[in-house]
Amino acid sequence: MSPKTFLGEFEQMVLLAILQERENAFALEVRREIERSADRTVSRGAFYTTLDRLERKGLVAWLEETPRDARRSGPLRRFSVTPDGVLALRESRKAFDALSRGLDGVIEGLG
């Protein structure tokens, strides 16, 4: 990954939700995790577009698996964050922390 590559907010959410879901990181579960944790609606189109973009960047990989849930048919993709994806999250967090340093009072005081 290039040092100039930056993650958008939604890209970060998708990567973090995949990490949260671990072995259960199928698309539906990842979308639900984002909706639950971030309290926001996730459109199917935006979600899959973001997954494709993260895969092209080498930040996400997937394996095809047979679902454990009998109600689901056909193979599913189980997603994982690649080492480059973890590095991208670290760099994003580092940039966010640096930019917000000393602003806790301002940020918290606005609410």
N, CA and C atoms as an extended XYZ file, in Angstrom:
333
Properties=species:S:1:pos:R:3:atomname:S:1:resname:S:1:resid:I:1 pbc="F F F"
N         0.845       -1.177        0.000 N   MET     1
C         0.000        0.000        0.000 CA  MET     1
C         0.886        1.234        0.000 C   MET     1
N         0.533        2.211       -0.778 N   SER     2
C         1.277        3.458       -0.857 CA  SER     2
C         1.047        4.290        0.398 C   SER     2
N         2.096        4.992        0.883 N   PRO     3
C         1.900        5.852        2.051 CA  PRO     3
C         0.898        6.978        1.789 C   PRO     3
N         0.619        7.293        0.524 N   LYS     4
C        -0.320        8.356        0.165 CA  LYS     4
C        -1.767        7.862        0.105 C   LYS     4
N        -1.985        6.574        0.324 N   THR     5
C        -3.342        6.033        0.294 CA  THR     5
C        -4.053        6.354        1.599 C   THR     5
N        -5.214        6.981        1.487 N   PHE     6
C        -6.004        7.320        2.658 CA  PHE     6
C        -7.337        6.604        2.579 C   PHE     6
N        -7.841        6.220        3.727 N   LEU     7
C        -9.134        5.553        3.798 CA  LEU     7
C       -10.229        6.572        4.062 C   LEU     7
N       -11.342        6.393        3.371 N   GLY     8
C       -12.520        7.187        3.663 CA  GLY     8
C       -13.196        6.661        4.923 C   GLY     8
N       -14.111        7.430        5.454 N   GLU     9
C       -14.805        7.047        6.682 CA  GLU     9
C       -15.524        5.705        6.532 C   GLU     9
N       -16.249        5.530        5.424 N   PHE    10
C       -17.003        4.294        5.253 CA  PHE    10
C       -16.062        3.106        5.034 C   PHE    10
N       -14.958        3.331        4.324 N   GLU    11
C       -13.966        2.261        4.154 CA  GLU    11
C       -13.444        1.806        5.514 C   GLU    11
N       -13.175        2.759        6.390 N   GLN    12
C       -12.715        2.412        7.736 CA  GLN    12
C       -13.772        1.604        8.472 C   GLN    12
N       -15.031        2.013        8.361 N   MET    13
C       -16.106        1.289        9.037 CA  MET    13
C       -16.206       -0.149        8.540 C   MET    13
N       -16.093       -0.341        7.234 N   VAL    14
C       -16.184       -1.687        6.668 CA  VAL    14
C       -15.032       -2.544        7.180 C   VAL    14
N       -13.820       -2.016        7.158 N   LEU    15
C       -12.666       -2.778        7.651 CA  LEU    15
C       -12.826       -3.118        9.130 C   LEU    15
N       -13.237       -2.153        9.920 N   LEU    16
C       -13.411       -2.399       11.359 CA  LEU    16
C       -14.521       -3.414       11.628 C   LEU    16
N       -15.606       -3.344       10.866 N   ALA    17
C       -16.705       -4.304       11.050 CA  ALA    17
C       -16.266       -5.716       10.672 C   ALA    17
N       -15.464       -5.848        9.636 N   ILE    18
C       -14.930       -7.165        9.266 CA  ILE    18
C       -14.078       -7.703       10.405 C   ILE    18
N       -13.231       -6.861       10.973 N   LEU    19
C       -12.397       -7.300       12.103 CA  LEU    19
C       -13.265       -7.683       13.297 C   LEU    19
N       -14.325       -6.930       13.550 N   GLN    20
C       -15.230       -7.240       14.667 CA  GLN    20
C       -15.913       -8.590       14.477 C   GLN    20
N       -16.326       -8.884       13.269 N   GLU    21
C       -17.075      -10.109       12.990 CA  GLU    21
C       -16.195      -11.358       12.925 C   GLU    21
N       -14.909      -11.171       12.771 N   ARG    22
C       -13.934      -12.278       12.730 CA  ARG    22
C       -14.354      -13.395       11.773 C   ARG    22
N       -14.566      -14.581       12.295 N   GLU    23
C       -14.897      -15.748       11.471 CA  GLU    23
C       -16.315      -15.687       10.909 C   GLU    23
N       -17.104      -14.736       11.360 N   ASN    24
C       -18.479      -14.587       10.899 CA  ASN    24
C       -18.607      -13.369        9.978 C   ASN    24
N       -17.506      -12.985        9.324 N   ALA    25
C       -17.473      -11.767        8.513 CA  ALA    25
C       -18.015      -11.993        7.103 C   ALA    25
N       -19.271      -12.428        7.035 N   PHE    26
C       -19.975      -12.523        5.765 CA  PHE    26
C       -20.652      -11.178        5.526 C   PHE    26
N       -20.964      -10.882        4.278 N   ALA    27
C       -21.464       -9.556        3.925 CA  ALA    27
C       -22.640       -9.107        4.793 C   ALA    27
N       -23.628       -9.951        4.951 N   LEU    28
C       -24.810       -9.566        5.725 CA  LEU    28
C       -24.443       -9.217        7.166 C   LEU    28
N       -23.594      -10.021        7.782 N   GLU    29
C       -23.191       -9.771        9.172 CA  GLU    29
C       -22.355       -8.497        9.293 C   GLU    29
N       -21.499       -8.250        8.305 N   VAL    30
C       -20.676       -7.036        8.325 CA  VAL    30
C       -21.563       -5.800        8.194 C   VAL    30
N       -22.518       -5.839        7.269 N   ARG    31
C       -23.448       -4.709        7.125 CA  ARG    31
C       -24.228       -4.467        8.403 C   ARG    31
N       -24.706       -5.537        9.023 N   ARG    32
C       -25.465       -5.400       10.275 CA  ARG    32
C       -24.601       -4.820       11.387 C   ARG    32
N       -23.338       -5.208       11.437 N   GLU    33
C       -22.428       -4.678       12.462 CA  GLU    33
C       -22.243       -3.180       12.290 C   GLU    33
N       -22.077       -2.732       11.064 N   ILE    34
C       -21.940       -1.291       10.812 CA  ILE    34
C       -23.220       -0.570       11.223 C   ILE    34
N       -24.357       -1.105       10.811 N   GLU    35
C       -25.631       -0.465       11.154 CA  GLU    35
C       -25.841       -0.404       12.662 C   GLU    35
N       -25.488       -1.474       13.357 N   ARG    36
C       -25.674       -1.532       14.808 CA  ARG    36
C       -24.683       -0.608       15.521 C   ARG    36
N       -23.416       -0.736       15.192 N   SER    37
C       -22.379        0.006       15.914 CA  SER    37
C       -22.338        1.483       15.554 C   SER    37
N       -22.527        1.799       14.289 N   ALA    38
C       -22.443        3.190       13.839 CA  ALA    38
C       -23.810        3.862       13.796 C   ALA    38
N       -24.863        3.093       14.060 N   ASP    39
C       -26.229        3.614       14.055 CA  ASP    39
C       -26.527        4.359       12.759 C   ASP    39
N       -26.243        3.668       11.646 N   ARG    40
C       -26.534        4.255       10.342 CA  ARG    40
C       -26.980        3.174        9.388 C   ARG    40
N       -27.807        3.552        8.442 N   THR    41
C       -28.288        2.629        7.425 CA  THR    41
C       -27.204        2.456        6.369 C   THR    41
N       -26.995        1.220        5.950 N   VAL    42
C       -25.974        0.921        4.950 CA  VAL    42
C       -26.667        0.371        3.714 C   VAL    42
N       -26.596        1.107        2.613 N   SER    43
C       -27.211        0.612        1.384 CA  SER    43
C       -26.369       -0.518        0.815 C   SER    43
N       -27.060       -1.461        0.248 N   ARG    44
C       -26.389       -2.627       -0.343 CA  ARG    44
C       -25.390       -2.201       -1.424 C   ARG    44
N       -25.805       -1.266       -2.278 N   GLY    45
C       -24.936       -0.805       -3.373 CA  GLY    45
C       -23.655       -0.165       -2.877 C   GLY    45
N       -23.776        0.749       -1.926 N   ALA    46
C       -22.592        1.423       -1.385 CA  ALA    46
C       -21.672        0.425       -0.690 C   ALA    46
N       -22.277       -0.527        0.008 N   PHE    47
C       -21.498       -1.527        0.731 CA  PHE    47
C       -20.671       -2.383       -0.228 C   PHE    47
N       -21.316       -2.932       -1.262 N   TYR    48
C       -20.594       -3.805       -2.188 CA  TYR    48
C       -19.597       -3.036       -3.050 C   TYR    48
N       -19.913       -1.796       -3.387 N   THR    49
C       -18.958       -0.958       -4.119 CA  THR    49
C       -17.708       -0.742       -3.276 C   THR    49
N       -17.910       -0.494       -1.990 N   THR    50
C       -16.778       -0.280       -1.077 CA  THR    50
C       -15.971       -1.559       -0.907 C   THR    50
N       -16.641       -2.696       -0.756 N   LEU    51
C       -15.915       -3.971       -0.656 CA  LEU    51
C       -15.062       -4.219       -1.903 C   LEU    51
N       -15.631       -3.973       -3.077 N   ASP    52
C       -14.872       -4.152       -4.322 CA  ASP    52
C       -13.655       -3.233       -4.369 C   ASP    52
N       -13.844       -1.982       -3.967 N   ARG    53
C       -12.738       -1.025       -3.972 CA  ARG    53
C       -11.645       -1.451       -2.987 C   ARG    53
N       -12.054       -1.899       -1.795 N   LEU    54
C       -11.072       -2.353       -0.802 CA  LEU    54
C       -10.323       -3.592       -1.293 C   LEU    54
N       -11.012       -4.454       -2.019 N   GLU    55
C       -10.349       -5.642       -2.578 CA  GLU    55
C        -9.341       -5.235       -3.647 C   GLU    55
N        -9.720       -4.304       -4.523 N   ARG    56
C        -8.791       -3.825       -5.564 CA  ARG    56
C        -7.551       -3.176       -4.951 C   ARG    56
N        -7.725       -2.512       -3.821 N   LYS    57
C        -6.597       -1.876       -3.128 CA  LYS    57
C        -5.751       -2.893       -2.365 C   LYS    57
N        -6.224       -4.126       -2.274 N   GLY    58
C        -5.493       -5.161       -1.544 CA  GLY    58
C        -5.676       -5.093       -0.037 C   GLY    58
N        -6.755       -4.456        0.418 N   LEU    59
C        -6.987       -4.271        1.845 CA  LEU    59
C        -7.946       -5.302        2.428 C   LEU    59
N        -8.680       -5.986        1.540 N   VAL    60
C        -9.651       -7.008        1.928 CA  VAL    60
C        -9.457       -8.216        1.020 C   VAL    60
N        -9.631       -9.389        1.597 N   ALA    61
C        -9.629      -10.630        0.825 CA  ALA    61
C       -10.858      -11.427        1.237 C   ALA    61
N       -11.209      -12.425        0.462 N   TRP    62
C       -12.356      -13.251        0.815 CA  TRP    62
C       -12.128      -14.693        0.405 C   TRP    62
N       -12.816      -15.578        1.105 N   LEU    63
C       -12.835      -17.008        0.800 CA  LEU    63
C       -14.284      -17.412        0.624 C   LEU    63
N       -14.515      -18.327       -0.293 N   GLU    64
C       -15.870      -18.829       -0.500 CA  GLU    64
C       -16.122      -19.969        0.471 C   GLU    64
N       -17.250      -19.912        1.163 N   GLU    65
C       -17.601      -20.936        2.152 CA  GLU    65
C       -19.059      -21.332        2.014 C   GLU    65
N       -19.347      -22.537        2.425 N   THR    66
C       -20.729      -23.009        2.489 CA  THR    66
C       -21.338      -22.451        3.772 C   THR    66
N       -22.503      -21.851        3.688 N   PRO    67
C       -23.115      -21.265        4.889 CA  PRO    67
C       -23.480      -22.337        5.916 C   PRO    67
N       -23.299      -21.986        7.187 N   ARG    68
C       -23.694      -22.873        8.285 CA  ARG    68
C       -25.194      -22.810        8.522 C   ARG    68
N       -25.776      -21.689        8.157 N   ASP    69
C       -27.211      -21.469        8.320 CA  ASP    69
C       -27.950      -22.126        7.151 C   ASP    69
N       -28.781      -23.110        7.440 N   ALA    70
C       -29.489      -23.868        6.407 CA  ALA    70
C       -30.456      -22.993        5.601 C   ALA    70
N       -30.842      -21.847        6.135 N   ARG    71
C       -31.767      -20.961        5.420 CA  ARG    71
C       -31.079      -20.237        4.269 C   ARG    71
N       -29.756      -20.204        4.273 N   ARG    72
C       -29.010      -19.547        3.201 CA  ARG    72
C       -28.647      -20.586        2.146 C   ARG    72
N       -28.724      -20.181        0.904 N   SER    73
C       -28.399      -21.127       -0.162 CA  SER    73
C       -27.148      -20.663       -0.899 C   SER    73
N       -26.400      -21.613       -1.387 N   GLY    74
C       -25.208      -21.304       -2.170 CA  GLY    74
C       -24.058      -20.829       -1.311 C   GLY    74
N       -22.876      -20.835       -1.886 N   PRO    75
C       -21.686      -20.401       -1.150 CA  PRO    75
C       -21.717      -18.903       -0.843 C   PRO    75
N       -21.062      -18.542        0.229 N   LEU    76
C       -20.960      -17.145        0.656 CA  LEU    76
C       -19.496      -16.739        0.704 C   LEU    76
N       -19.262      -15.456        0.623 N   ARG    77
C       -17.898      -14.940        0.776 CA  ARG    77
C       -17.676      -14.543        2.231 C   ARG    77
N       -16.620      -15.080        2.827 N   ARG    78
C       -16.205      -14.653        4.168 CA  ARG    78
C       -15.021      -13.713        3.976 C   ARG    78
N       -15.156      -12.508        4.468 N   PHE    79
C       -14.156      -11.469        4.255 CA  PHE    79
C       -13.144      -11.426        5.387 C   PHE    79
N       -11.956      -10.978        5.051 N   SER    80
C       -10.921      -10.749        6.055 CA  SER    80
C       -10.141       -9.510        5.648 C   SER    80
N        -9.560       -8.861        6.641 N   VAL    81
C        -8.736       -7.685        6.407 CA  VAL    81
C        -7.302       -8.179        6.225 C   VAL    81
N        -6.670       -7.742        5.158 N   THR    82
C        -5.291       -8.142        4.875 CA  THR    82
C        -4.324       -7.368        5.778 C   THR    82
N        -3.070       -7.792        5.853 N   PRO    83
C        -2.085       -7.006        6.607 CA  PRO    83
C        -1.995       -5.555        6.120 C   PRO    83
N        -2.118       -5.330        4.803 N   ASP    84
C        -2.133       -3.954        4.295 CA  ASP    84
C        -3.358       -3.190        4.777 C   ASP    84
N        -4.465       -3.893        4.939 N   GLY    85
C        -5.680       -3.259        5.463 CA  GLY    85
C        -5.506       -2.829        6.903 C   GLY    85
N        -4.864       -3.682        7.697 N   VAL    86
C        -4.596       -3.328        9.103 CA  VAL    86
C        -3.654       -2.128        9.152 C   VAL    86
N        -2.642       -2.126        8.286 N   LEU    87
C        -1.705       -0.997        8.228 CA  LEU    87
C        -2.434        0.291        7.849 C   LEU    87
N        -3.348        0.198        6.890 N   ALA    88
C        -4.116        1.381        6.474 CA  ALA    88
C        -4.961        1.912        7.630 C   ALA    88
N        -5.560        1.022        8.410 N   LEU    89
C        -6.331        1.454        9.582 CA  LEU    89
C        -5.432        2.132       10.607 C   LEU    89
N        -4.254        1.569       10.831 N   ARG    90
C        -3.307        2.189       11.774 CA  ARG    90
C        -2.921        3.584       11.320 C   ARG    90
N        -2.624        3.733       10.026 N   GLU    91
C        -2.233        5.037        9.492 CA  GLU    91
C        -3.374        6.046        9.576 C   GLU    91
N        -4.584        5.599        9.315 N   SER    92
C        -5.749        6.489        9.425 CA  SER    92
C        -5.945        6.947       10.861 C   SER    92
N        -5.818        6.004       11.794 N   ARG    93
C        -5.971        6.345       13.214 CA  ARG    93
C        -4.869        7.320       13.646 C   ARG    93
N        -3.668        7.064       13.193 N   LYS    94
C        -2.535        7.933       13.540 CA  LYS    94
C        -2.776        9.362       13.031 C   LYS    94
N        -3.261        9.490       11.795 N   ALA    95
C        -3.540       10.815       11.227 CA  ALA    95
C        -4.673       11.502       11.991 C   ALA    95
N        -5.721       10.753       12.307 N   PHE    96
C        -6.850       11.304       13.053 CA  PHE    96
C        -6.400       11.787       14.427 C   PHE    96
N        -5.625       10.950       15.119 N   ASP    97
C        -5.132       11.321       16.447 CA  ASP    97
C        -4.267       12.571       16.384 C   ASP    97
N        -3.402       12.663       15.370 N   ALA    98
C        -2.519       13.828       15.235 CA  ALA    98
C        -3.332       15.092       14.964 C   ALA    98
N        -4.322       14.981       14.101 N   LEU    99
C        -5.130       16.156       13.769 CA  LEU    99
C        -6.040       16.591       14.912 C   LEU    99
N        -6.450       15.669       15.749 N   SER   100
C        -7.371       16.025       16.830 CA  SER   100
C        -6.654       16.330       18.145 C   SER   100
N        -5.337       16.179       18.157 N   ARG   101
C        -4.571       16.444       19.373 CA  ARG   101
C        -4.835       17.863       19.887 C   ARG   101
N        -5.189       17.947       21.154 N   GLY   102
C        -5.427       19.233       21.794 CA  GLY   102
C        -6.811       19.817       21.556 C   GLY   102
N        -7.661       19.114       20.862 N   LEU   103
C        -8.977       19.656       20.526 CA  LEU   103
C       -10.120       19.018       21.301 C   LEU   103
N        -9.819       18.195       22.291 N   ASP   104
C       -10.876       17.513       23.037 CA  ASP   104
C       -11.890       18.502       23.611 C   ASP   104
N       -11.430       19.568       24.202 N   GLY   105
C       -12.330       20.557       24.793 CA  GLY   105
C       -13.220       21.212       23.760 C   GLY   105
N       -12.656       21.490       22.591 N   VAL   106
C       -13.431       22.138       21.527 CA  VAL   106
C       -14.484       21.158       20.998 C   VAL   106
N       -14.057       19.947       20.720 N   ILE   107
C       -14.963       18.951       20.137 CA  ILE   107
C       -16.060       18.582       21.120 C   ILE   107
N       -15.699       18.303       22.344 N   GLU   108
C       -16.679       17.914       23.349 CA  GLU   108
C       -17.567       19.083       23.753 C   GLU   108
N       -17.059       20.298       23.679 N   GLY   109
C       -17.816       21.474       24.079 CA  GLY   109
C       -18.885       21.866       23.092 C   GLY   109
N       -18.821       21.348       21.882 N   LEU   110
C       -19.816       21.711       20.868 CA  LEU   110
C       -21.121       20.966       21.029 C   LEU   110
N       -21.111       19.840       21.752 N   GLY   111
C       -22.324       19.017       21.882 CA  GLY   111
C       -23.233       19.589       22.879 C   GLY   111
